[in-house]
Amino acid sequence: DEIYNLAAQSHVRVSFDQPEYTADVTGTGVLRLLEAIRSHSRYSSKPMKVYQAGSSEMFGSAAAPQSETTRFEPRSPYACAKAYAHYQMINYRDSYGLFASNGILFNHESPRRGEAFVTRKITLAAARIKLGLQKKLALGNLDARRDWGFAGDYVEAMWRMLQHDTPGDFVISTGVSASIREFLDLTFGYLDLDWNDYVEIDPRFYRPAEVDHVEGDSSHAQKVLSWTPKTSLTVLAHMMVDSDLELVRRERHLLAVDELEAR
């Protein structure tokens, strides 16, 4: 009845190293899904609704704040693939009458975020440094600004899109942006640490084409879907740090047990 497609090669930096794979999975993969839905719908009397997880990365270098009417200016293979998928959703919606909705999601984080993504990389490192299991953290561009929200809030928005009477395209964001430096302040400061003592800049983590400022305008979704973001960046950052502290405590305990057994 409802399909939520969040499948993708979703790491922007990796997409520069694996552009063909990213295009195939993140872009053409959505086309394959749409074709399967179109084929199935010919033999079913019950309409099927599909949600596609788009990305704020599609806006690239476009001026902030970005809304549904902002022109896409993608600056990575990942962003290009997501833009392709976005327009295929619109094409199938207009051509075949599919209930196909695009969520243009700005960065959404949680304690379950992959460790390769910068927010989780920071919160996990802060926890490991606090508990003595790590000494340094290597990062790239600290001046990049992102609109970070809580994944739980954003999943509610996805669900609301498919409960709505008609399909459409919706920016999902908090409307507030912060730099990597500010996120470091929130996480390391929460643990009474000065991130300047631990962070090192590594050129390997810079993108070939940077996206400097991403900030969304979700007023359309708030009006049409009656959705609002509920979790502030401070609360989100502290939530992630608390989760990683517990994870690192377990890691430290296991290391101590292994050391005792080795003796």
TIMARVO-891452 format. One line per 5 residues: number of its first residue (from 1); their letters; for each residue x negated, y negated, z of N, C-alpha, C. Coordinates in nm, 2 decimals. Each point is the difference from the previous one (the first is absolute). Layout:
BEGIN
NUM> A> X,Y,Z,X,Y,Z,X,Y,Z ~ ...
! end
This chain:
BEGIN
1> DEIYN> -0.08,0.12,0.00,0.08,-0.12,0.00,-0.09,-0.13,0.00 ~ -0.10,0.01,0.08,-0.09,-0.12,0.01,-0.15,0.05,-0.01 ~ -0.07,-0.07,-0.09,-0.14,0.03,-0.02,-0.09,-0.12,0.04 ~ -0.09,0.02,0.09,-0.09,-0.11,0.04,-0.14,0.04,-0.05 ~ -0.05,-0.08,-0.10,-0.13,0.04,-0.05,-0.11,-0.09,0.05
6> LAAQS> -0.07,0.05,0.10,-0.12,-0.06,0.05,-0.13,0.06,-0.04 ~ 0.01,0.09,-0.09,-0.12,0.08,-0.05,-0.08,-0.09,-0.09 ~ -0.13,0.00,0.03,-0.10,-0.08,-0.08,-0.14,0.03,0.04 ~ -0.09,-0.04,-0.09,-0.14,-0.02,0.05,0.00,-0.15,0.04 ~ 0.01,-0.02,0.13,0.03,-0.13,0.05,-0.11,-0.08,0.06
11> HVRVS> -0.12,0.04,-0.02,-0.11,-0.08,0.05,-0.06,-0.09,-0.11 ~ 0.01,-0.13,0.02,-0.04,-0.09,-0.11,-0.15,0.01,-0.03 ~ -0.09,0.01,0.09,-0.14,0.01,-0.03,-0.03,0.13,-0.07 ~ 0.06,0.11,0.03,-0.02,0.13,-0.07,0.05,-0.01,-0.14 ~ 0.10,-0.08,-0.02,0.06,-0.01,-0.14,-0.11,-0.05,-0.10
16> FDQPE> -0.09,-0.08,0.05,-0.11,-0.05,-0.09,-0.09,0.11,-0.04 ~ -0.02,0.10,0.09,-0.09,0.11,-0.02,0.07,0.11,-0.08 ~ 0.13,0.01,0.02,0.08,0.11,-0.07,0.12,-0.07,-0.07 ~ -0.02,-0.08,-0.10,0.11,-0.07,-0.07,0.09,0.09,-0.08 ~ -0.05,0.10,-0.07,0.09,0.08,-0.08,0.09,0.09,0.09
21> YTADV> -0.06,0.05,0.11,0.08,0.08,0.09,0.11,-0.09,0.07 ~ -0.04,-0.12,0.04,0.09,-0.09,0.06,0.12,-0.03,-0.10 ~ -0.03,-0.03,-0.12,0.10,-0.03,-0.10,0.09,0.11,-0.02 ~ -0.05,0.13,0.00,0.08,0.11,-0.03,0.09,0.03,0.11 ~ -0.05,0.00,0.13,0.09,0.03,0.11,0.09,-0.12,0.04
26> TGTGV> -0.06,-0.12,0.01,0.08,-0.11,0.05,0.09,-0.06,-0.10 ~ -0.04,0.01,-0.13,0.08,-0.06,-0.10,0.09,0.10,-0.08 ~ -0.07,0.09,-0.07,0.07,0.10,-0.08,0.08,0.10,0.08 ~ -0.05,0.02,0.13,0.07,0.09,0.09,0.15,-0.04,0.02 ~ 0.02,-0.13,0.01,0.13,-0.06,0.02,0.08,0.02,-0.13
31> LRLLE> -0.06,-0.01,-0.12,0.08,0.03,-0.12,0.04,0.14,-0.01 ~ -0.08,0.09,0.05,0.04,0.15,0.00,0.12,0.02,0.09 ~ -0.01,-0.07,0.12,0.11,0.01,0.09,0.13,-0.05,-0.06 ~ -0.01,-0.12,-0.06,0.12,-0.06,-0.06,0.06,0.09,-0.11 ~ -0.09,0.07,-0.08,0.05,0.09,-0.10,0.07,0.12,0.06
36> AIRSH> -0.05,0.05,0.11,0.06,0.11,0.07,0.14,-0.04,0.05 ~ 0.01,-0.12,0.05,0.13,-0.05,0.06,0.10,-0.02,-0.12 ~ -0.05,-0.05,-0.11,0.09,-0.03,-0.11,0.05,0.13,-0.06 ~ -0.09,0.10,-0.01,0.04,0.13,-0.05,0.10,0.07,0.09 ~ -0.02,-0.01,0.13,0.09,0.06,0.10,0.13,-0.06,0.00
41> SRYSS> 0.01,-0.13,-0.02,0.12,-0.08,0.01,0.10,0.04,-0.11 ~ -0.05,0.05,-0.11,0.09,0.04,-0.11,0.08,0.12,0.04 ~ -0.04,0.08,0.10,0.07,0.12,0.04,0.06,-0.01,0.14 ~ 0.00,-0.12,0.06,0.05,-0.02,0.13,0.11,-0.11,0.00 ~ 0.11,0.02,0.07,0.10,-0.10,0.01,-0.03,-0.10,0.11
46> KPMKV> -0.09,0.04,0.09,-0.04,-0.09,0.11,-0.11,-0.09,-0.03 ~ 0.01,-0.13,0.01,-0.11,-0.08,-0.03,-0.12,0.01,0.10 ~ -0.12,-0.01,-0.05,-0.12,0.01,0.08,-0.06,-0.14,0.01 ~ -0.05,-0.03,0.12,-0.06,-0.13,0.02,-0.15,0.02,0.02 ~ -0.08,-0.09,-0.06,-0.14,0.01,0.02,-0.07,-0.13,0.04
51> YQAGS> -0.09,0.01,0.09,-0.08,-0.11,0.05,-0.14,0.01,-0.04 ~ -0.06,-0.10,-0.05,-0.14,0.00,-0.04,-0.08,-0.10,0.09 ~ -0.10,0.05,0.06,-0.09,-0.09,0.09,-0.09,-0.08,-0.08 ~ 0.03,-0.12,-0.03,-0.09,-0.09,-0.07,-0.10,-0.06,0.10 ~ -0.08,-0.10,-0.04,-0.11,-0.05,0.08,-0.02,-0.15,-0.02
56> SEMFG> -0.03,-0.07,0.11,-0.03,-0.14,-0.02,-0.13,-0.02,-0.08 ~ -0.08,0.11,-0.01,-0.12,-0.01,-0.09,0.03,-0.04,-0.14 ~ 0.13,0.03,-0.04,0.04,-0.04,-0.14,-0.01,-0.15,-0.02 ~ 0.02,-0.08,0.10,-0.01,-0.14,-0.01,-0.14,-0.05,-0.02 ~ -0.10,0.07,0.05,-0.14,-0.03,-0.02,-0.04,-0.14,0.03
61> SAAAP> -0.03,-0.08,-0.10,-0.05,-0.14,0.02,0.11,-0.10,0.00 ~ 0.12,0.04,-0.01,0.12,-0.10,0.00,0.00,-0.08,0.12 ~ 0.04,-0.12,-0.01,0.01,-0.09,0.12,0.10,0.05,0.10 ~ -0.04,-0.01,0.13,0.09,0.03,0.11,0.09,-0.12,0.04 ~ 0.12,0.03,0.05,0.06,0.13,0.03,0.05,0.07,-0.13
66> QSETT> 0.01,0.13,0.00,0.05,0.07,-0.12,0.14,0.06,0.02 ~ 0.08,-0.01,-0.10,0.14,0.05,0.01,0.03,0.09,-0.12 ~ 0.12,0.04,-0.01,0.04,0.08,-0.12,-0.01,-0.07,-0.13 ~ -0.01,-0.13,0.00,-0.01,-0.08,-0.13,-0.14,-0.04,-0.03 ~ -0.10,0.04,0.09,-0.14,-0.03,-0.02,-0.06,0.09,-0.11
71> RFEPR> -0.07,-0.06,-0.09,-0.06,0.08,-0.11,-0.11,0.09,0.06 ~ 0.00,0.13,-0.05,-0.11,0.09,0.04,-0.13,-0.04,-0.06 ~ -0.11,0.01,0.08,-0.13,-0.03,-0.05,-0.10,0.10,0.06 ~ 0.02,0.13,-0.03,-0.07,0.11,0.06,-0.15,-0.01,-0.02 ~ -0.08,0.04,0.10,-0.14,-0.02,0.00,-0.07,0.13,0.04
76> SPYAC> 0.06,0.12,-0.03,-0.06,0.13,0.03,0.07,0.10,-0.08 ~ -0.06,0.12,-0.03,0.07,0.10,-0.07,0.12,0.05,0.08 ~ -0.01,0.00,0.13,0.12,0.04,0.08,0.11,-0.10,-0.02 ~ -0.03,-0.13,0.00,0.11,-0.10,-0.02,0.06,0.01,-0.14 ~ -0.08,0.02,-0.10,0.05,0.02,-0.13,0.09,0.12,-0.01
81> AKAYA> -0.04,0.11,0.06,0.09,0.12,0.00,0.13,-0.02,0.07 ~ 0.00,-0.07,0.11,0.12,-0.03,0.07,0.09,-0.09,-0.08 ~ -0.06,-0.10,-0.07,0.08,-0.09,-0.08,0.07,0.08,-0.12 ~ -0.07,0.09,-0.06,0.05,0.09,-0.10,0.12,0.08,0.05 ~ -0.01,0.06,0.12,0.10,0.07,0.07,0.13,-0.09,0.03
86> HYQMI> -0.03,-0.12,0.04,0.10,-0.10,0.03,0.09,-0.02,-0.12 ~ -0.06,-0.03,-0.11,0.07,-0.03,-0.13,0.07,0.12,-0.06 ~ -0.06,0.12,0.03,0.07,0.12,-0.05,0.13,0.02,0.08 ~ 0.00,-0.03,0.13,0.12,0.01,0.08,0.11,-0.10,-0.06 ~ -0.04,-0.12,-0.03,0.10,-0.09,-0.06,0.05,0.05,-0.13
91> NYRDS> -0.09,0.05,-0.08,0.03,0.05,-0.13,0.11,0.11,0.00 ~ -0.03,0.10,0.10,0.10,0.11,0.01,0.13,-0.05,0.06 ~ -0.01,-0.10,0.09,0.12,-0.05,0.06,0.09,-0.07,-0.11 ~ -0.06,-0.08,-0.09,0.07,-0.07,-0.10,0.04,0.09,-0.12 ~ -0.09,0.10,-0.03,0.03,0.08,-0.12,0.10,0.12,0.03
96> YGLFA> -0.02,0.06,0.12,0.08,0.12,0.02,0.10,-0.02,0.12 ~ 0.00,-0.11,0.06,0.09,-0.03,0.11,-0.03,0.07,0.13 ~ -0.13,0.04,0.02,-0.05,0.07,0.12,0.01,-0.10,0.12 ~ 0.03,0.05,0.11,-0.01,-0.08,0.12,-0.14,0.00,0.05 ~ -0.08,-0.09,-0.05,-0.15,0.00,0.02,-0.03,-0.14,0.06
101> SNGIL> -0.06,0.01,0.12,-0.03,-0.13,0.07,-0.15,0.00,0.03 ~ -0.06,-0.12,-0.02,-0.14,-0.02,0.03,-0.02,-0.07,0.13 ~ -0.08,0.05,0.09,-0.04,-0.07,0.12,-0.14,-0.06,-0.02 ~ -0.01,-0.13,-0.01,-0.13,-0.06,-0.01,-0.06,-0.02,0.14 ~ -0.06,0.10,0.05,-0.04,0.00,0.14,-0.14,-0.06,0.02
106> FNHES> 0.00,-0.10,0.09,-0.13,-0.05,0.05,-0.06,0.10,0.10 ~ -0.12,-0.03,0.04,-0.07,0.10,0.08,0.08,0.04,0.12 ~ 0.02,0.13,0.02,0.07,0.05,0.11,-0.08,0.11,0.07 ~ -0.02,-0.02,0.13,-0.10,0.07,0.08,0.07,0.07,0.12 ~ -0.07,0.10,0.06,0.05,0.07,0.12,-0.12,0.08,0.05
111> PRRGE> 0.02,0.06,0.12,-0.10,0.09,0.05,-0.03,0.12,-0.10 ~ 0.09,0.03,-0.09,-0.02,0.11,-0.10,-0.08,-0.04,-0.12 ~ -0.03,-0.13,-0.01,-0.08,-0.05,-0.12,-0.12,0.08,-0.02 ~ -0.04,0.03,-0.12,-0.12,0.07,-0.03,-0.13,-0.08,0.04 ~ -0.10,0.08,0.05,-0.12,-0.07,0.06,-0.08,-0.07,-0.11
116> AFVTR> 0.02,0.02,-0.13,-0.07,-0.07,-0.10,0.05,-0.14,-0.02 ~ 0.12,-0.03,0.05,0.06,-0.13,-0.02,-0.04,-0.10,0.11 ~ -0.02,-0.13,-0.04,-0.08,-0.09,0.09,0.06,-0.02,0.14 ~ 0.13,0.00,0.01,0.06,-0.02,0.13,-0.03,0.11,0.09 ~ 0.02,0.12,-0.04,-0.02,0.12,0.08,-0.15,0.02,0.02
121> KITLA> -0.08,-0.03,-0.10,-0.14,0.01,0.01,-0.05,-0.09,0.12 ~ 0.06,-0.12,0.01,-0.04,-0.09,0.11,0.05,0.05,0.13 ~ 0.13,0.04,0.01,0.05,0.04,0.13,-0.07,0.12,0.06 ~ -0.03,0.09,-0.09,-0.07,0.13,0.04,-0.14,-0.04,0.05 ~ -0.07,-0.08,-0.08,-0.13,-0.04,0.03,-0.01,-0.07,0.14
126> AARIK> 0.10,-0.09,0.02,0.01,-0.08,0.12,0.01,0.09,0.12 ~ 0.09,0.10,-0.01,0.02,0.10,0.10,-0.13,0.08,0.03 ~ -0.06,0.05,-0.11,-0.12,0.08,0.02,-0.12,-0.08,0.06 ~ -0.01,-0.13,-0.04,-0.10,-0.08,0.06,0.03,-0.03,0.15 ~ 0.12,-0.02,0.03,0.04,-0.03,0.14,-0.03,0.12,0.09
131> LGLQK> 0.01,0.12,-0.06,-0.02,0.12,0.08,-0.14,0.07,-0.02 ~ -0.08,-0.08,-0.07,-0.14,0.04,-0.01,-0.04,0.11,-0.11 ~ 0.09,0.02,-0.10,-0.02,0.10,-0.10,-0.05,-0.06,-0.13 ~ 0.00,-0.13,-0.01,-0.04,-0.07,-0.12,-0.07,-0.13,0.03 ~ -0.10,-0.04,-0.08,-0.07,-0.12,0.03,0.03,-0.12,-0.10
136> KLALG> 0.02,0.03,-0.13,0.02,-0.10,-0.10,0.12,0.03,-0.09 ~ 0.05,-0.10,-0.06,0.11,0.01,-0.10,-0.04,-0.07,-0.13 ~ 0.00,0.06,-0.11,-0.03,-0.06,-0.13,0.12,-0.04,-0.07 ~ 0.01,-0.12,-0.04,0.12,-0.05,-0.08,-0.05,-0.09,-0.12 ~ 0.10,-0.03,-0.08,-0.03,-0.09,-0.12,0.04,-0.14,0.02
141> NLDAR> 0.10,-0.05,-0.08,0.04,-0.14,0.00,0.09,-0.02,0.12 ~ -0.05,-0.08,0.10,0.08,-0.03,0.12,0.09,-0.12,-0.02 ~ 0.00,-0.07,-0.11,0.08,-0.11,-0.03,0.13,0.03,-0.07 ~ 0.01,0.12,-0.05,0.13,0.04,-0.07,0.11,-0.01,0.09 ~ 0.11,-0.05,-0.05,0.12,-0.02,0.09,0.11,0.09,-0.05
146> RDWGF> 0.07,0.07,0.09,0.10,0.10,-0.03,0.13,-0.03,0.09 ~ 0.11,0.04,-0.06,0.13,-0.01,0.08,0.02,0.14,0.05 ~ -0.03,0.02,0.13,0.01,0.14,0.06,0.13,0.01,0.08 ~ 0.07,0.11,-0.02,0.12,0.04,0.07,-0.01,0.14,0.05 ~ 0.10,0.04,0.08,0.01,0.13,0.06,0.07,0.10,-0.09
151> AGDYV> -0.05,0.11,-0.03,0.05,0.10,-0.10,0.14,0.04,0.04 ~ 0.03,0.01,0.13,0.13,0.04,0.05,0.11,-0.10,-0.05 ~ -0.03,-0.13,0.01,0.09,-0.10,-0.05,0.02,0.01,-0.15 ~ -0.10,0.03,-0.07,0.00,0.00,-0.14,0.08,0.12,-0.06 ~ -0.01,0.11,0.08,0.08,0.12,-0.04,0.15,-0.02,0.01
156> EAMWR> 0.03,-0.08,0.10,0.14,-0.04,0.02,0.05,-0.08,-0.13 ~ -0.09,-0.09,-0.05,0.03,-0.07,-0.12,0.02,0.09,-0.12 ~ -0.08,0.10,-0.01,0.01,0.09,-0.11,0.14,0.07,0.00 ~ 0.03,0.05,0.12,0.13,0.06,0.02,0.12,-0.09,-0.04 ~ -0.01,-0.12,0.05,0.11,-0.10,-0.03,0.01,-0.02,-0.15
161> MLQHD> -0.11,0.00,-0.07,0.01,-0.02,-0.15,0.09,0.11,-0.06 ~ -0.01,0.12,0.04,0.08,0.11,-0.06,0.14,0.01,0.06 ~ 0.03,-0.07,0.11,0.13,-0.01,0.05,0.08,-0.11,-0.06 ~ -0.07,-0.09,-0.07,0.06,-0.12,-0.06,0.09,0.04,-0.12 ~ 0.10,-0.08,-0.03,0.09,0.04,-0.11,-0.07,0.00,-0.14
166> TPGDF> -0.10,-0.08,-0.02,-0.06,-0.01,-0.13,-0.15,0.01,0.02 ~ -0.07,0.05,-0.10,-0.15,0.01,0.01,-0.06,-0.14,-0.03 ~ -0.13,-0.02,0.04,-0.06,-0.12,-0.03,-0.15,0.00,0.04 ~ -0.06,-0.11,0.00,-0.14,-0.02,0.03,-0.01,-0.09,0.12 ~ -0.08,0.04,0.11,-0.01,-0.07,0.12,-0.14,-0.01,0.06
171> VISTG> -0.04,-0.12,0.03,-0.13,-0.02,0.07,0.03,0.03,0.15 ~ -0.09,0.08,0.06,0.01,0.03,0.14,-0.13,-0.05,0.07 ~ 0.02,-0.10,0.08,-0.12,-0.06,0.06,0.04,-0.07,0.13 ~ -0.10,-0.05,0.08,0.03,-0.07,0.12,0.00,-0.15,-0.03 ~ -0.06,-0.05,-0.11,-0.01,-0.14,-0.02,-0.12,-0.07,0.07
176> VSASI> -0.08,0.08,0.07,-0.11,-0.05,0.07,-0.13,0.07,-0.04 ~ -0.10,-0.07,-0.04,-0.13,0.06,-0.04,-0.11,-0.03,0.10 ~ -0.10,0.09,0.01,-0.11,-0.01,0.09,-0.12,0.05,-0.07 ~ -0.12,-0.05,0.04,-0.12,0.05,-0.06,-0.05,0.12,0.07 ~ -0.10,0.07,-0.06,-0.07,0.11,0.07,-0.06,-0.05,0.13
181> REFLD> -0.06,-0.12,-0.01,-0.06,-0.05,0.13,0.11,-0.01,0.11 ~ 0.12,-0.05,-0.04,0.10,-0.01,0.10,0.05,0.13,0.06 ~ 0.00,0.10,-0.09,0.04,0.14,0.04,-0.11,0.05,0.10 ~ -0.13,-0.03,-0.03,-0.10,0.04,0.09,0.01,-0.06,0.13 ~ 0.04,-0.13,0.01,0.02,-0.07,0.12,0.11,0.07,0.08
186> LTFGY> 0.11,0.04,-0.06,0.11,0.06,0.07,-0.04,0.14,0.06 ~ -0.08,0.07,-0.08,-0.03,0.14,0.05,-0.11,0.00,0.10 ~ -0.12,-0.06,-0.04,-0.11,0.01,0.09,0.03,-0.09,0.13 ~ 0.07,-0.11,-0.02,0.03,-0.09,0.11,0.09,0.08,0.10 ~ 0.09,0.08,-0.05,0.09,0.08,0.09,-0.08,0.09,0.09
191> LDLDW> -0.12,0.04,-0.05,-0.08,0.09,0.08,-0.12,-0.08,0.07 ~ 0.02,-0.13,0.01,-0.10,-0.09,0.06,-0.14,0.02,-0.06 ~ 0.00,0.01,-0.14,-0.13,0.01,-0.07,0.00,-0.11,-0.10 ~ -0.13,-0.04,-0.03,-0.02,-0.10,-0.11,-0.04,0.07,-0.12 ~ 0.08,0.00,-0.11,-0.03,0.07,-0.12,-0.13,-0.04,-0.07
196> NDYVE> -0.04,-0.13,0.03,-0.12,-0.05,-0.07,-0.12,0.08,0.05 ~ 0.01,0.07,0.11,-0.11,0.08,0.05,-0.02,0.13,-0.07 ~ 0.11,0.04,-0.07,0.00,0.14,-0.05,0.02,0.01,-0.15 ~ 0.06,-0.10,-0.06,0.03,0.01,-0.15,-0.11,-0.04,-0.08 ~ -0.03,0.08,-0.11,-0.10,-0.03,-0.10,0.06,0.00,-0.13
201> IDPRF> -0.04,-0.09,-0.09,0.05,-0.02,-0.13,-0.08,0.09,-0.10 ~ 0.08,0.09,-0.07,-0.06,0.09,-0.09,0.06,-0.03,-0.14 ~ -0.09,-0.04,-0.10,0.05,-0.03,-0.13,0.08,0.11,-0.07 ~ -0.02,0.12,0.04,0.07,0.12,-0.06,0.15,-0.01,0.02 ~ 0.04,-0.08,0.10,0.15,0.00,0.02,0.06,-0.12,-0.06
206> YRPAE> -0.07,-0.08,-0.08,0.06,-0.11,-0.08,0.06,0.06,-0.13 ~ 0.12,-0.05,-0.04,0.06,0.05,-0.12,-0.07,-0.07,-0.12 ~ 0.00,0.06,-0.12,-0.05,-0.07,-0.12,0.08,-0.13,-0.03 ~ 0.13,0.01,0.03,0.09,-0.12,-0.02,0.08,-0.02,0.13 ~ -0.03,-0.10,0.08,0.07,-0.02,0.13,0.14,-0.06,-0.02
211> VDHVE> 0.08,0.04,0.10,0.13,-0.07,0.02,-0.01,-0.08,0.13 ~ 0.01,-0.13,-0.01,-0.04,-0.08,0.11,0.12,-0.02,0.10 ~ 0.12,-0.03,-0.05,0.11,-0.04,0.09,0.13,0.07,-0.05 ~ 0.05,0.08,0.09,0.13,0.07,-0.03,0.09,-0.03,0.11 ~ 0.12,-0.06,-0.03,0.10,-0.04,0.10,0.14,0.00,-0.07
216> GDSSH> 0.09,0.08,0.06,0.12,0.02,-0.07,0.12,-0.08,0.05 ~ 0.09,-0.02,-0.09,0.13,-0.07,0.03,0.11,0.10,-0.01 ~ 0.05,0.05,0.11,0.10,0.11,0.00,0.14,-0.05,0.02 ~ 0.02,-0.13,-0.02,0.13,-0.06,0.02,0.12,0.07,-0.08 ~ -0.04,0.05,-0.12,0.11,0.07,-0.08,0.04,0.12,0.07
221> AQKVL> -0.09,0.08,0.05,0.03,0.13,0.07,0.07,-0.03,0.13 ~ -0.04,-0.11,0.07,0.07,-0.03,0.13,0.14,-0.04,-0.03 ~ 0.03,-0.07,-0.11,0.14,-0.04,-0.03,0.08,0.11,-0.05 ~ -0.05,0.07,-0.10,0.08,0.11,-0.07,0.01,0.13,0.09 ~ -0.11,0.04,0.06,0.00,0.12,0.07,0.02,-0.01,0.15
226> SWTPK> 0.01,-0.13,0.05,0.01,-0.02,0.14,-0.12,0.06,0.08 ~ -0.12,-0.01,-0.06,-0.12,0.05,0.06,-0.09,-0.11,0.05 ~ -0.06,0.03,0.12,-0.10,-0.10,0.04,-0.12,0.08,0.07 ~ -0.12,-0.04,-0.02,-0.11,0.06,0.07,0.01,-0.02,0.15 ~ -0.03,0.10,0.08,0.02,-0.01,0.15,-0.13,-0.01,0.07
231> TSLTV> -0.11,0.05,-0.06,-0.12,0.02,0.08,-0.11,-0.10,-0.05 ~ -0.05,-0.08,0.10,-0.10,-0.10,-0.03,-0.14,0.07,-0.02 ~ -0.09,-0.07,-0.06,-0.13,0.05,-0.03,-0.07,0.03,0.13 ~ 0.01,-0.08,0.10,-0.06,0.02,0.13,0.05,0.13,0.06 ~ 0.13,0.02,0.00,0.05,0.13,0.06,-0.04,0.12,-0.08
236> LAHMM> 0.00,-0.02,-0.13,-0.05,0.11,-0.09,-0.15,0.04,0.02 ~ -0.08,-0.10,0.01,-0.14,0.02,0.03,-0.03,0.07,0.13 ~ 0.07,-0.05,0.10,-0.01,0.07,0.14,0.05,0.14,0.00 ~ 0.11,0.02,-0.07,0.06,0.14,-0.02,-0.10,0.09,-0.06 ~ -0.07,-0.04,-0.10,-0.10,0.08,-0.07,-0.12,0.03,0.09
241> VDSDL> -0.05,-0.11,0.07,-0.11,0.02,0.09,0.03,0.10,0.11 ~ 0.12,-0.02,0.06,0.04,0.09,0.11,0.00,0.15,-0.05 ~ 0.05,0.02,-0.12,0.01,0.13,-0.05,-0.14,0.06,-0.03 ~ -0.09,-0.09,-0.05,-0.14,0.05,-0.03,-0.08,0.02,0.13 ~ 0.03,-0.08,0.10,-0.07,0.02,0.13,0.03,0.14,0.05
246> ELVRR> 0.13,0.04,-0.01,0.04,0.14,0.05,-0.07,0.10,-0.09 ~ -0.01,-0.02,-0.13,-0.06,0.09,-0.09,-0.15,0.02,0.03 ~ -0.07,-0.11,0.03,-0.14,0.00,0.03,-0.03,0.06,0.14 ~ 0.09,-0.02,0.09,-0.02,0.06,0.13,0.00,0.15,-0.01 ~ 0.09,0.05,-0.08,0.01,0.15,-0.03,-0.13,0.04,-0.07
251> ERHLL> -0.05,-0.08,-0.10,-0.12,0.03,-0.07,-0.12,0.01,0.10 ~ 0.00,-0.10,0.09,-0.11,0.00,0.10,0.00,0.12,0.09 ~ 0.12,0.03,0.04,0.02,0.12,0.09,-0.05,0.13,-0.07 ~ 0.03,0.01,-0.13,-0.04,0.12,-0.07,-0.15,0.01,-0.02 ~ -0.06,-0.12,-0.02,-0.14,-0.01,-0.01,-0.07,0.04,0.13
256> AVDEL> 0.06,-0.04,0.11,-0.06,0.03,0.13,0.01,0.15,0.03 ~ 0.12,0.06,-0.04,0.01,0.15,0.02,-0.10,0.07,-0.09 ~ -0.02,-0.04,-0.12,-0.09,0.06,-0.09,-0.14,0.00,0.06 ~ -0.04,-0.12,0.05,-0.13,-0.02,0.06,-0.02,0.09,0.12 ~ 0.10,0.02,0.08,-0.01,0.09,0.12,-0.02,0.14,-0.04
261> EAR> 0.08,0.04,-0.11,-0.01,0.14,-0.05,-0.13,0.03,-0.06 ~ -0.06,-0.11,-0.06,-0.13,0.02,-0.06,-0.11,0.02,0.10 ~ 0.02,-0.05,0.12,-0.10,0.02,0.11,0.01,0.14,0.05
! end
